Amino acid sequence: MPLVSMNEFLPQAKANKFAVGQFNMNNLEFAQAITEAAKELNSPFIFGVSEGALKYMGIEYTVAIAEAAAKQSGLPIALHLDHGSTFEVAMKCIRAGFSSVMFDGSHHSFEDNIRLTKEVVKAAHAMGVSVEGELGTIGGVEDDISVDAEHASLAKPEEAIRFYEETGVDCLAIAVGTAHGMYAGEPNIHFDIIEKVASAIPVPIVLHGGSGVPDEMLRNSIAAGVGKINVNTENQVALTQTIRDVLNADAKVYDPRKYLVPARKAMVEVVKSKIKIFGSENQA
Ligand code: 13P
């Protein structure tokens, strides 16, 4: 199967109250682990690729790996630019074969965010590519983007509804209290904001910063109207911790497969557990 736009599965997610996972791809092992987990559970999913990951892997390798995963698994998989910062990077990804892009204009003024997101939507939709927009500022650290708690600001429901109406995005990330990276305590998710916006627009809400959010809060977010959940850090932690354990246990290891095979397995378990919580099992 070729890579698909998120519209291949997000409308069902919204109608049947489940969420599709965006699992960030940082290298080949991530791609293999995510695909294996999804295949076992027959779930659609989204490969999220940040600009930093794109720089690390190279755009040709990124697209080739995602296309191989879609072909080999037969699953509906979207290859999605995560937090695209400019119109140009979004177009570059689409030209290279991405089936979906996020334009994150949340650091611009509200009116500029609408104007810039509209431009991306117009071009992307003409090519059958789905678009995610962002409103409000999500805290935490991702790649080179760092937002401290003080500058993270929640989305205003009336603005989010207007943002959707004017831009026509296919899903909308709104800041509701989650953050990128792991949490010191528990996140304070504003379910009322999710509910207000989700009940007024026909597309799903996206929850960023899915790592470390307690299972029950994830379920409640989905019940409130979240249809896409992003997870990256938990896979990074599982991979790195496993590699650290293997190397600490045996200083003579030099073959990368000796630690990458168990590290990949650890990520398979993380992704499987998320897919079960998200309710996207057997929705492929
Ligand atoms: P985490 O790294 O906290 O899971 O967040 C991922 C994310 O939201 C990517 O956009």
Residues whose N, C-alpha, C, O or C-beta is under 5 A from the ligand:
A	BS01	13P	D82 A179 H180 G181 H208 G209 G210 S211 N230 V231 N232 T233 E234
